[in-house]
């Protein structure tokens, strides 16, 4: 396994049971180099805007107050957030003083290491993608949360595709019964990626869908159950109650489940993603984040705010619209892509 500060592929006991991503089956998992390349492509807009300007700050001849002021402005502009920006600057300035760094290139290196440390620190409490070395449960249960429009349905399909690529048997529970479109979209994706979808009609009890999916997984020796949920934050109380009920039903079937609670966040909405993450985290313990639409955002800095303010690890990034466009998150690849 990789070091804790690699923050990405080496940490994830990802798709195949008992196999780290460092030793994948041929062609089924991406190499660290491929993950880095796809992450860099997804971050192109962010790099060209805010973080490209940050990298340019260190081309000057000296480290002065103007550099720190401009760095603060650019970090906040990139949606890193005020509190997290202050923390980053405090860490970097502290290192500069302790080590008596005088050259801008040295400060740039200190900033890089601070950013990597920040997003690599949250280790998470899940049982599938955390670096605890435990054997994945059978079936593994992944509960997926997210506001409508974040790319939640597509992320579920990508995750199912990744498991199917490792010959896992997958069931998707269409427990967002509020939207008929969500059910139909999952059915279409299920056919496309080769995953069975358990669904009831629109308006049915989401808990009943989850119960049937868990029962089907037991009887059919399924490896992984991925559960979709409704994302209606404007009815926050109802959402919280629904999520708690779903969790109780899952735990009744398997007291150790859900083994991961994956929150899907849209990178294009900036600090609103942090607000959404807080709301969901109040409803149920979130163990991991998937950040979508990075390729459509110029403000990828929200990753730093989520990791710092909520202590939730980012595990995946969406890098496109195709089933294979889901990359394990690497702290080093992410930061290096921003500064390249």
C-alpha positions in Angstrom: 0.0 0.0 0.0 1.1 3.6 -0.6 2.0 6.2 2.0 -0.9 8.1 3.6 0.2 11.2 1.9 -0.2 9.7 -1.6 -3.9 10.3 -1.0 -5.1 8.3 -3.9 -4.9 5.1 -6.0 -2.4 3.4 -3.7 -4.7 3.8 -0.8 -7.9 2.5 -2.3 -8.7 -1.2 -2.0 -10.9 -0.5 -5.0 -12.8 -2.7 -7.2 -11.6 -6.3 -6.8 -11.9 -7.9 -3.4 -8.6 -8.3 -1.5 -6.6 -6.6 -4.3 -5.1 -3.2 -3.9 -5.0 -0.8 -6.9 -1.2 -1.3 -7.0 -1.7 -4.8 -8.3 -4.7 -4.7 -10.7 -5.9 -7.3 -13.0 -4.8 -6.6 -16.6 -6.5 -3.6 -18.0 -9.2 -3.4 -15.3 -7.8 -0.6 -13.3 -5.9 2.5 -14.3 -2.3 3.0 -13.5 -1.3 6.0 -11.3 0.1 7.7 -14.4 -3.3 7.3 -16.2 -5.2 8.6 -13.2 -2.9 11.6 -13.1 -3.3 12.3 -16.8 -7.1 12.1 -16.6 -7.2 14.3 -13.5 -5.0 16.8 -15.2 -7.4 16.9 -18.2 -10.4 17.4 -15.9 -8.7 20.3 -14.1 -7.7 22.1 -17.3 -10.2 25.0 -16.7 -9.2 25.4 -13.1 -5.6 25.4 -13.9 -6.0 28.0 -16.7 -7.8 30.4 -14.4 -7.2 30.7 -10.7 -4.5 28.1 -10.0 -2.6 29.0 -13.1 -2.3 32.5 -11.7 -1.2 31.1 -8.4 1.6 29.2 -10.0 2.6 32.4 -11.8 3.0 34.3 -8.5 6.2 32.4 -7.8 7.9 33.7 -11.0 8.8 36.9 -9.2 12.2 37.7 -7.7 11.3 37.8 -4.0 8.8 36.8 -1.4 7.0 39.9 -0.1 3.7 41.0 1.4 2.3 41.5 -2.1 2.8 37.9 -2.9 0.9 36.8 0.3 -2.0 39.2 -0.4 -2.3 38.0 -4.0 -2.1 34.3 -3.0 -4.9 34.9 -0.5 -7.1 36.6 -3.1 -6.5 33.8 -5.6 -7.2 31.0 -3.2 -10.5 32.5 -2.1 -11.4 33.2 -5.8 -10.8 29.5 -6.6 -13.5 28.6 -3.9 -11.0 27.3 -1.4 -13.0 29.3 1.1 -11.9 32.0 3.6 -11.3 29.7 6.6 -9.4 27.1 4.7 -7.4 29.8 2.9 -6.4 31.2 6.2 -5.3 27.8 7.4 -3.2 27.2 4.3 -1.5 30.6 4.4 -0.8 30.1 8.2 0.8 26.7 7.5 2.9 27.9 4.6 4.1 31.1 6.3 5.0 29.1 9.4 7.1 26.8 7.3 8.7 29.7 5.5 9.7 31.3 8.8 10.9 28.0 10.4 13.0 27.0 7.5 14.0 30.5 6.6 12.9 30.1 3.0 13.7 33.1 0.8 13.2 32.0 -2.7 9.8 32.0 -4.4 10.4 28.6 -5.8 10.9 27.3 -2.2 7.6 28.9 -1.1 5.9 27.3 -4.1 7.1 23.9 -2.9 5.9 24.6 0.6 2.5 25.5 -0.7 2.4 22.4 -2.8 3.2 20.1 0.2 0.7 22.0 2.4 -2.1 21.5 -0.2 -1.4 17.8 -0.6 -1.3 17.3 3.2 -4.6 19.1 3.6 -6.5 16.9 1.2 -4.7 13.7 2.0 -5.3 14.0 5.8 -9.0 12.7 6.0 -8.8 9.0 6.0 -12.5 8.2 6.3 -14.4 5.6 8.3 -15.7 3.4 5.4 -14.9 -0.2 5.0 -14.3 -0.4 1.3 -12.0 2.5 0.2 -10.2 3.3 3.4 -6.6 2.1 3.9 -7.5 -0.2 6.8 -6.5 -3.5 5.0 -9.8 -5.2 6.0 -11.4 -7.8 3.7 -14.4 -6.2 2.0 -17.7 -7.5 3.2 -20.0 -9.6 1.0 -22.2 -8.0 -0.2 -20.6 -4.6 0.0 -23.2 -1.9 0.4 -22.6 1.6 -0.9 -25.2 4.3 -0.1 -25.1 7.2 -2.5 -26.3 10.7 -1.6 -26.5 13.9 -3.6 -28.7 16.7 -4.7 -30.5 16.2 -8.0 -28.4 17.5 -10.9 -25.0 16.8 -9.3 -24.4 13.8 -11.5 -25.4 11.3 -8.9 -27.1 8.8 -11.3 -24.2 8.9 -13.7 -21.7 8.4 -10.8 -23.7 5.3 -9.7 -23.5 3.9 -13.2 -19.8 4.6 -13.4 -19.2 2.9 -10.0 -21.3 -0.1 -11.1 -19.3 -0.2 -14.4 -16.0 -0.2 -12.5 -17.1 -3.2 -10.3 -18.5 -5.0 -13.3 -15.1 -4.6 -15.1 -13.8 -6.7 -12.3 -16.5 -9.4 -12.8 -18.4 -8.3 -9.7 -22.1 -9.0 -9.6 -23.8 -5.6 -8.9 -27.3 -4.6 -7.9 -28.5 -1.0 -8.0 -31.4 0.0 -5.8 -33.5 2.7 -7.4 -34.5 4.2 -4.0 -35.1 7.7 -5.4 -38.7 7.0 -6.0 -39.6 10.7 -6.0 -38.5 11.2 -9.6 -39.7 8.8 -12.3 -36.8 10.0 -14.5 -34.3 8.8 -11.9 -35.8 5.3 -12.0 -35.7 5.1 -15.8 -32.3 6.6 -16.0 -30.9 3.9 -13.7 -32.7 1.2 -15.6 -31.1 2.4 -18.8 -27.7 2.7 -17.2 -28.1 -0.7 -15.6 -28.6 -2.3 -19.0 -25.7 -0.4 -20.4 -23.2 -1.4 -17.7 -24.5 -4.9 -17.0 -25.9 -4.3 -13.5 -29.3 -5.5 -12.2 -31.6 -2.7 -11.1 -34.2 -3.2 -8.4 -37.0 -0.6 -8.7 -40.6 0.0 -7.7 -43.0 2.5 -9.3 -42.7 6.2 -8.8 -43.9 7.3 -5.3 -43.2 3.9 -3.7 -41.6 3.6 -0.3 -37.8 4.0 -0.8 -37.3 1.7 2.2 -39.2 -1.1 0.5 -36.9 -0.8 -2.5 -33.8 -1.0 -0.3 -35.2 -4.0 1.5 -35.9 -5.8 -1.8 -32.5 -5.0 -3.2 -30.7 -6.3 0.0 -32.8 -9.4 -0.1 -32.0 -10.0 -3.7 -28.3 -9.5 -3.1 -28.4 -12.2 -0.4 -30.3 -14.7 -2.4 -28.3 -14.2 -5.7 -24.8 -14.0 -4.1 -24.3 -10.4 -5.3 -21.0 -8.8 -4.6 -22.0 -5.1 -4.4 -25.2 -3.2 -3.7 -25.3 0.4 -4.8 -28.2 2.4 -3.4 -29.5 5.6 -5.0 -31.4 8.1 -2.7 -33.5 11.2 -3.3 -31.8 14.5 -3.2 -34.4 17.1 -2.1 -32.6 19.5 0.2 -35.5 22.0 0.1 -37.4 19.5 2.3 -34.5 18.9 4.6 -36.4 17.4 7.5 -38.1 14.8 5.2 -34.8 14.0 3.6 -33.1 13.4 7.0 -35.9 11.1 8.1 -35.9 9.2 4.8 -32.2 8.7 5.0 -32.3 7.5 8.6 -35.1 5.1 7.7 -33.1 3.7 4.8 -30.1 3.3 7.0 -32.1 1.4 9.6 -33.4 -1.0 6.9 -29.8 -1.6 5.7 -28.6 -2.2 9.2 -31.4 -4.7 9.8 -30.1 -6.7 6.9 -26.4 -6.2 7.8 -25.5 -4.4 11.0 -22.1 -3.5 9.5 -23.7 -1.7 6.5 -23.7 0.6 4.7 -20.0 0.1 4.2 -19.5 3.4 2.4 -21.7 6.5 2.2 -20.7 8.3 -0.9 -21.7 12.0 -1.3 -21.7 13.2 -4.9 -20.9 16.9 -5.2 -20.9 19.2 -8.2 -17.6 21.1 -8.5 -19.2 23.8 -10.6 -21.3 25.2 -7.7 -18.3 26.1 -5.6 -19.0 26.9 -1.9 -22.6 25.8 -2.3 -21.2 22.3 -2.5 -19.8 22.7 1.0 -23.2 23.8 2.2 -24.8 20.7 0.6 -22.1 18.5 2.2 -22.8 19.8 5.7 -26.6 19.2 5.2 -26.1 15.6 4.2 -23.5 15.0 6.9 -26.0 16.1 9.5 -28.4 13.4 8.2 -26.1 10.4 7.9 -22.4 9.8 8.4 -20.7 10.5 5.1 -17.6 8.4 4.5 -16.5 9.6 1.1 -17.0 12.2 -1.6 -17.1 12.0 -5.4 -16.5 15.3 -7.1 -18.2 15.6 -10.5 -18.0 18.0 -13.4 -14.5 19.1 -12.7 -14.0 19.3 -16.4 -16.7 22.0 -16.5 -15.5 24.1 -13.6 -12.8 26.7 -13.1 -13.0 26.5 -9.3 -11.7 23.1 -8.3 -10.6 24.6 -5.0 -13.7 23.3 -3.3 -11.9 20.0 -2.8 -9.7 21.7 -0.2 -12.7 23.2 1.7 -14.5 19.9 1.9 -11.5 18.0 3.2 -10.6 20.7 5.6 -13.9 21.9 6.9 -15.7 18.5 7.0 -12.9 16.0 7.3 -14.4 13.8 4.6 -12.0 12.3 2.1 -12.5 12.8 -1.6 -12.3 9.3 -3.1 -13.3 9.8 -6.8 -13.5 12.5 -9.4 -15.7 12.4 -12.5 -13.7 13.1 -15.6 -16.3 12.9 -18.3 -19.7 11.4 -19.3 -18.7 7.9 -20.3 -19.1 4.9 -17.9 -15.3 4.6 -17.6 -14.9 8.3 -16.7 -14.4 7.8 -12.9 -10.9 8.2 -11.5 -9.7 7.4 -8.0 -8.7 10.6 -6.3 -5.0 11.3 -5.8 -4.0 14.2 -3.7 -0.6 14.5 -5.4 -2.0 14.2 -8.9 -4.7 16.7 -8.1 -2.3 19.4 -6.7 0.3 18.7 -9.4 -2.3 19.1 -12.1 -3.3 22.5 -10.7 0.3 23.7 -10.8 1.5 22.1 -14.0 
